[in-house]
Amino acid sequence: MKETFVIDDFIDKEFQDKIFNYVMAGKWNFLNDVSGENSKYPSYGFVQVFKHPNEGIKSNLYELICVPIINNLITKFDFKINDIHYTRSFLQLPLNDKYIKEHNGVHVDLPIDHLACIYYCNDSDGDTIIYEQNTENTPTGSNNVKLIEHRRVKPKKGRFVGFDGKRYHCSSQPNNNLRCIINFDLV
């Protein structure tokens, strides 16, 4: 599945509320940059890791919320998954204007074929920007390449987006509300 797709109310509204409450009550770790340590556009925030590729399941929230979301994806699209590589949640808060950038660090989560997915836990600003460029048509470290926007996705509670994981993408810093997402890298 190489096409970008966006589905609203991916799961029922009652479960959407539970996910938000569970995630917000979880154990958060501070990050100097939610999209990478040496980013041109650092963005302070918090992370919770649910499943780590080398360390396995790190939180009971993996079974409680991540597995049902992934099972819903499998059911809706008859999607085959060989590995749930990484699942984690990111939380960004509005920052002082002096920290606001055009966007946060442009990146790919994994350099291999995979489906990058984002589930939005709440309504917010701070769009996700997905670019036309990917790891196959734009070499790593090409800082002077003009990025062409492929799709811009606004955070909306219960919204699910999936896209070719080799596409460069980034988040935007929220100005008005906290921005909470769950990120899935599915191989």
Order of alpha helices (4+ residues) and beta strands (2+ residues): beta-alpha-beta-beta-beta-alpha-beta-beta-beta-beta-beta-beta-beta
